[in-house]
Amino acid sequence: ELMLQDRHHALPVVESDGRLVGLVSEADVLGDPLYGQGARRTVGDVMSRSPITVDVDATVGAARDLIAERGLRLLPVVKGHVLFGVVARSDLV
């Protein structure tokens, strides 16, 4: 619902301490074979674990190259394993 409401293609998944643990995307949700069958699945069940990230000190060019090379829509920005923000493909256009 959050993805539809705010028109996000993907969302980072974090622990209470801010540590990035995954990324849930439209493909993860739409590819869930149990969606709509009454099964109470969690984001943790369908998210992509160990997403591609970029360090907070990386250049914009490095982030752009990573997004282009990997075909990403969303690139989490981290320091260590803590999420600081995200860079979307649309941010770089």
C-alpha positions as CSV (number, residue, x, y, z in Angstrom):
1,E,0.0,0.0,0.0
2,L,2.8,2.4,0.8
3,M,4.5,1.8,-2.5
4,L,1.2,2.5,-4.4
5,Q,0.3,5.5,-2.2
6,D,3.6,7.3,-2.7
7,R,4.4,5.9,-6.2
8,H,7.7,4.2,-5.1
9,H,9.3,1.5,-7.2
10,A,11.2,0.1,-4.2
11,L,11.7,0.8,-0.6
12,P,14.7,0.1,1.7
13,V,14.1,-2.3,4.6
14,V,16.0,-1.3,7.8
15,E,16.3,-2.7,11.4
16,S,15.4,-0.4,14.3
17,D,19.1,0.6,14.5
18,G,19.1,1.9,11.0
19,R,21.0,-1.0,9.5
20,L,20.0,-1.8,6.0
21,V,18.9,-5.4,5.6
22,G,17.2,-5.5,2.3
23,L,15.2,-3.8,-0.4
24,V,11.6,-4.6,-1.4
25,S,10.6,-3.7,-4.9
26,E,7.6,-3.9,-7.2
27,A,9.0,-7.1,-8.6
28,D,9.4,-8.7,-5.2
29,V,5.7,-7.9,-4.3
30,L,4.2,-8.8,-7.7
31,G,6.3,-12.0,-7.8
32,D,5.0,-13.3,-4.5
33,P,3.0,-16.4,-5.5
34,L,1.0,-16.3,-2.2
35,Y,-0.1,-12.6,-2.5
36,G,-3.9,-12.4,-2.4
37,Q,-4.3,-16.0,-1.1
38,G,-4.8,-15.0,2.5
39,A,-1.2,-15.9,3.5
40,R,0.2,-13.3,5.9
41,R,3.6,-12.8,4.4
42,T,6.0,-10.2,5.6
43,V,8.3,-7.7,3.8
44,G,11.2,-9.8,5.1
45,D,9.8,-12.9,3.3
46,V,9.8,-11.3,-0.1
47,M,12.5,-8.6,0.0
48,S,15.8,-8.8,-1.8
49,R,18.6,-9.3,0.7
50,S,22.0,-7.7,0.5
51,P,21.0,-5.0,-2.0
52,I,23.6,-3.1,-4.1
53,T,24.6,0.1,-2.2
54,V,26.8,3.1,-2.5
55,D,28.8,4.7,0.2
56,V,27.7,8.2,1.5
57,D,31.1,9.6,0.4
58,A,30.9,8.2,-3.2
59,T,30.6,10.7,-6.0
60,V,27.4,11.3,-7.9
61,G,29.2,10.0,-11.0
62,A,29.9,6.7,-9.2
63,A,26.3,6.4,-8.2
64,R,25.1,7.2,-11.7
65,D,27.4,4.6,-13.2
66,L,26.3,1.9,-10.7
67,I,22.6,2.7,-11.5
68,A,23.2,2.5,-15.2
69,E,25.4,-0.6,-15.2
70,R,23.1,-2.6,-13.0
71,G,19.8,-1.3,-14.3
72,L,18.7,0.0,-10.9
73,R,15.8,2.2,-10.1
74,L,16.9,2.8,-6.5
75,L,20.3,2.9,-4.9
76,P,20.5,2.9,-1.1
77,V,23.2,5.3,0.3
78,V,24.9,3.8,3.4
79,K,27.7,4.5,5.8
80,G,28.9,1.1,7.0
81,H,25.6,-0.7,7.0
82,V,23.5,2.2,8.2
83,L,21.1,3.7,5.7
84,F,21.6,7.4,5.1
85,G,19.2,7.9,2.2
86,V,18.5,6.7,-1.4
87,V,19.4,7.9,-4.8
88,A,16.8,7.2,-7.5
89,R,17.4,7.0,-11.2
90,S,15.1,10.0,-11.6
91,D,17.3,12.0,-9.2
92,L,20.1,11.8,-11.7
93,V,18.2,12.8,-14.8
